[in-house]
Amino acid sequence: MTEDNPPIPSGWTRISVQVGEKPFRMDVPSAKLEECMADFEANFSQPVRSYRNTPAGDFFVREVARQSAPVRI
């Protein structure tokens, strides 16, 4: 594997998002994944949790990633 795509450590979950040509990656301890997701969801006034695993949820997260990207695409 290249340095741009290091192996995922045992017991960790990799979250990858690509906005245009720009990839973003975050590794989270698997045991903390639910807590990490709850922290993310708590930052919004919408009931984000109820949209998990739905097209609406996918769109919402994609828009958060797009708006958070350091360079507009």
Buried (B, 14 or more C-beta within 10 A) or exposed (E): EEEEEEEEEEEBBEBEBEBEEEEEEEEBEEEEEEEBBEEBBEEEEEEBEEBEEEEEBEEBBEEBBEEEBEEEE
